[in-house]
Amino acid sequence: MRRGNHERHKLEGLSWLRAGVLGANDGIVSISSLILGVAAAHSSHASIVLSGSAGMVAGALSMAVGEYVSVSSQADSEAAALAQERDELEVDPVGERRELTDIYVNRGLEVALARQVAEQLMAHDALAAHARDELGFSARSLARPLQAAVTSAGSFMAGAVIPLIAAATARQEYVIPFTVGTSLACLLFLGALSAAAGGANLVASALRVALWSALAMGVTAAVGALVGSVAG
């Protein structure tokens, strides 16, 4: 039984790790691409750093707001589903017990055992039993908008600060190669870390992240150079 608890905690940690890695990847790719686009347009070093800083703050806030709105909608849906289930339990507890029994039968339990399980779980906490086995969520999985927003913004900024520091510390003529090299090295590491957490192939995952990110950087740099030449 204790072993199962350890496995559950490990899986929960992996989900948070993947979310953090994805947010950091987004921050690195977004801000490095922005910096390369501005640098390719032959902007001053101060303008490059200012653009990267503004992009980091704007991106983090955008991520936070988007995540908050999205998860709030999910939380509203969950609350409405729980309220409906609570009403159904008050109006027709026998029918709800039968419904829970059918769920356990469909999962492979014999009818008598399924009925016994349903009765005991409903006697303990009927709403929790139906929320978990009928609706598919529990207290652990309920949406938390503020937590999701803070986590999303934090992981984005953690990634975004890497290319920003690289650009700020490099001499202007080396901003592009230094930003690209630093960003790709971090993306390779994060890709491998994410793959290791999920048990995937490290090399393939890391290269996939790096190659698509390099493409995004290259396209943005090309656009910046084109706009810079036209504006100039």
C-alpha positions as CSV (number, residue, x, y, z in Angstrom):
1,M,0.0,0.0,0.0
2,R,2.8,2.4,0.8
3,R,4.5,1.7,-2.5
4,G,1.3,2.8,-4.3
5,N,1.4,6.1,-2.4
6,H,5.0,6.7,-3.5
7,E,4.0,6.0,-7.1
8,R,1.1,8.4,-6.9
9,H,3.3,11.2,-5.6
10,K,5.9,10.6,-8.3
11,L,3.3,10.9,-11.0
12,E,1.9,14.1,-9.5
13,G,5.5,15.5,-9.4
14,L,6.0,14.6,-13.1
15,S,2.9,16.5,-14.2
16,W,4.1,19.7,-12.5
17,L,7.6,19.2,-13.9
18,R,6.3,18.9,-17.5
19,A,4.1,22.0,-17.0
20,G,7.1,23.9,-15.7
21,V,9.4,22.8,-18.5
22,L,6.8,23.7,-21.2
23,G,6.4,27.2,-19.7
24,A,10.2,27.7,-19.6
25,N,10.5,26.5,-23.2
26,D,7.9,29.0,-24.2
27,G,9.7,31.8,-22.4
28,I,13.0,30.9,-24.0
29,V,11.7,30.6,-27.5
30,S,9.4,33.7,-27.3
31,I,12.0,36.1,-25.9
32,S,15.0,34.8,-27.8
33,S,13.0,35.1,-31.1
34,L,12.0,38.6,-30.1
35,I,15.5,39.6,-29.3
36,L,16.8,38.1,-32.6
37,G,14.2,39.9,-34.6
38,V,15.0,43.3,-33.0
39,A,18.8,42.7,-33.3
40,A,18.5,41.7,-36.9
41,A,16.8,45.0,-37.6
42,H,20.1,46.7,-36.5
43,S,18.6,48.2,-33.4
44,S,20.8,49.6,-30.6
45,H,21.9,47.4,-27.7
46,A,19.7,49.3,-25.3
47,S,16.6,48.8,-27.6
48,I,17.3,45.1,-27.8
49,V,17.5,44.7,-24.0
50,L,14.4,47.0,-23.6
51,S,12.4,45.0,-26.1
52,G,13.4,41.7,-24.4
53,S,12.5,43.0,-21.0
54,A,9.1,44.3,-22.1
55,G,8.5,41.1,-24.0
56,M,9.3,39.0,-20.9
57,V,6.9,41.0,-18.7
58,A,4.1,41.1,-21.3
59,G,4.5,37.4,-22.1
60,A,4.4,36.4,-18.4
61,L,1.3,38.5,-17.8
62,S,-0.4,37.2,-20.9
63,M,0.3,33.6,-19.8
64,A,-1.0,34.3,-16.4
65,V,-4.2,36.0,-17.6
66,G,-4.8,33.3,-20.2
67,E,-4.3,30.5,-17.7
68,Y,-6.4,32.2,-15.1
69,V,-9.3,32.7,-17.5
70,S,-9.0,29.2,-18.9
71,V,-8.8,27.4,-15.5
72,S,-11.5,29.7,-14.0
73,S,-13.9,28.5,-16.7
74,Q,-12.9,24.9,-15.9
75,A,-13.5,25.6,-12.2
76,D,-16.9,27.1,-12.9
77,S,-17.9,24.0,-15.0
78,E,-16.7,21.7,-12.2
79,A,-18.6,23.7,-9.6
80,A,-21.8,23.5,-11.7
81,A,-21.4,19.8,-12.2
82,L,-20.9,19.3,-8.4
83,A,-24.0,21.4,-7.7
84,Q,-26.1,19.3,-10.1
85,E,-24.8,16.1,-8.6
86,R,-25.5,17.3,-5.1
87,D,-29.1,18.1,-6.1
88,E,-29.5,14.7,-7.8
89,L,-28.3,12.9,-4.6
90,E,-30.9,14.8,-2.6
91,V,-33.7,14.1,-5.0
92,D,-33.0,10.5,-6.0
93,P,-30.3,8.8,-3.8
94,V,-31.5,5.3,-4.8
95,G,-31.1,6.1,-8.5
96,E,-27.7,7.6,-7.9
97,R,-26.6,4.5,-6.0
98,R,-27.8,2.4,-8.9
99,E,-25.8,4.6,-11.3
100,L,-22.7,4.2,-9.2
101,T,-23.2,0.5,-9.1
102,D,-23.5,0.3,-12.9
103,I,-20.2,2.2,-13.2
104,Y,-18.4,-0.4,-11.0
105,V,-20.0,-3.2,-12.9
106,N,-18.8,-1.8,-16.2
107,R,-15.3,-1.6,-14.7
108,G,-15.3,-5.3,-14.0
109,L,-16.8,-5.9,-10.6
110,E,-19.6,-8.4,-10.0
111,V,-23.0,-6.9,-9.4
112,A,-23.2,-7.8,-5.7
113,L,-19.7,-6.5,-5.0
114,A,-20.3,-3.4,-7.1
115,R,-23.5,-2.7,-5.1
116,Q,-21.7,-3.2,-1.8
117,V,-18.9,-0.8,-2.8
118,A,-21.3,1.8,-4.0
119,E,-23.3,1.6,-0.7
120,Q,-20.2,1.9,1.4
121,L,-18.7,4.8,-0.6
122,M,-21.9,6.7,-0.6
123,A,-22.3,6.2,3.1
124,H,-18.9,7.6,3.6
125,D,-19.1,10.6,1.2
126,A,-21.7,10.3,-1.6
127,L,-20.7,13.5,-3.4
128,A,-17.0,12.7,-3.4
129,A,-17.7,9.2,-4.7
130,H,-19.9,10.5,-7.6
131,A,-17.5,13.3,-8.4
132,R,-14.5,10.9,-8.6
133,D,-16.1,7.9,-10.4
134,E,-18.9,9.6,-12.4
135,L,-17.6,13.1,-13.2
136,G,-13.9,12.1,-13.2
137,F,-12.4,14.5,-10.7
138,S,-11.6,14.7,-7.0
139,A,-10.5,17.3,-4.6
140,R,-6.8,16.9,-5.7
141,S,-7.7,17.5,-9.4
142,L,-10.1,20.4,-9.0
143,A,-9.0,23.5,-11.0
144,R,-7.1,26.2,-9.1
145,P,-7.0,29.3,-11.2
146,L,-4.7,31.5,-9.1
147,Q,-2.2,28.7,-8.7
148,A,-2.2,27.9,-12.4
149,A,-1.7,31.6,-13.3
150,V,1.2,32.1,-10.9
151,T,2.9,28.8,-12.0
152,S,2.4,29.7,-15.7
153,A,3.8,33.2,-15.3
154,G,6.7,32.0,-13.1
155,S,7.8,29.3,-15.5
156,F,7.6,31.6,-18.5
157,M,9.8,34.2,-16.8
158,A,12.3,31.6,-15.6
159,G,12.8,30.7,-19.3
160,A,12.6,34.2,-20.7
161,V,15.3,35.6,-18.4
162,I,17.9,33.3,-20.0
163,P,18.0,34.8,-23.5
164,L,17.5,38.3,-21.9
165,I,20.6,37.9,-19.7
166,A,22.5,36.5,-22.7
167,A,21.6,39.5,-24.8
168,A,22.2,42.0,-22.1
169,T,25.7,40.7,-21.2
170,A,26.9,40.3,-24.8
171,R,28.5,43.0,-26.9
172,Q,26.2,44.2,-29.6
173,E,27.9,42.5,-32.4
174,Y,27.7,39.2,-30.5
175,V,24.1,39.5,-29.4
176,I,22.7,37.2,-32.1
177,P,25.2,34.3,-31.8
178,F,25.4,34.5,-28.0
179,T,21.6,34.5,-27.7
180,V,21.1,31.7,-30.1
181,G,23.8,29.5,-28.5
182,T,22.6,30.1,-24.9
183,S,19.0,29.5,-25.8
184,L,19.5,26.4,-27.8
185,A,21.8,24.9,-25.1
186,C,19.1,25.5,-22.5
187,L,16.4,24.2,-24.8
188,L,18.4,21.0,-25.4
189,F,18.7,20.6,-21.6
190,L,15.0,21.2,-20.9
191,G,14.0,18.9,-23.8
192,A,16.2,16.1,-22.3
193,L,14.8,16.8,-18.8
194,S,11.2,16.6,-20.0
195,A,12.0,13.3,-21.9
196,A,13.7,11.8,-18.8
197,A,10.7,12.7,-16.6
198,G,8.3,11.0,-19.1
199,G,10.6,8.1,-20.0
200,A,10.9,9.1,-23.6
201,N,14.1,9.1,-25.8
202,L,16.3,11.9,-24.5
203,V,18.2,12.6,-27.7
204,A,15.1,12.6,-30.0
205,S,13.1,14.8,-27.6
206,A,15.9,17.3,-27.1
207,L,16.7,17.6,-30.8
208,R,13.0,18.0,-31.6
209,V,12.7,20.9,-29.2
210,A,15.9,22.5,-30.4
211,L,15.2,22.2,-34.1
212,W,11.7,23.7,-34.0
213,S,12.9,26.5,-31.7
214,A,15.8,27.2,-34.0
215,L,13.3,27.5,-36.9
216,A,11.2,29.9,-34.9
217,M,14.3,32.0,-34.1
218,G,15.4,32.0,-37.7
219,V,12.0,33.1,-39.1
220,T,11.8,35.9,-36.6
221,A,15.3,37.1,-37.3
222,A,14.6,37.0,-41.0
223,V,11.4,39.1,-40.6
224,G,13.4,41.5,-38.4
225,A,16.1,41.9,-41.0
226,L,13.5,42.4,-43.7
227,V,11.6,45.1,-41.8
228,G,14.8,46.7,-40.7
229,S,16.1,47.0,-44.3
230,V,12.7,48.4,-45.5
231,A,12.5,50.9,-42.6
232,G,16.0,51.9,-43.1
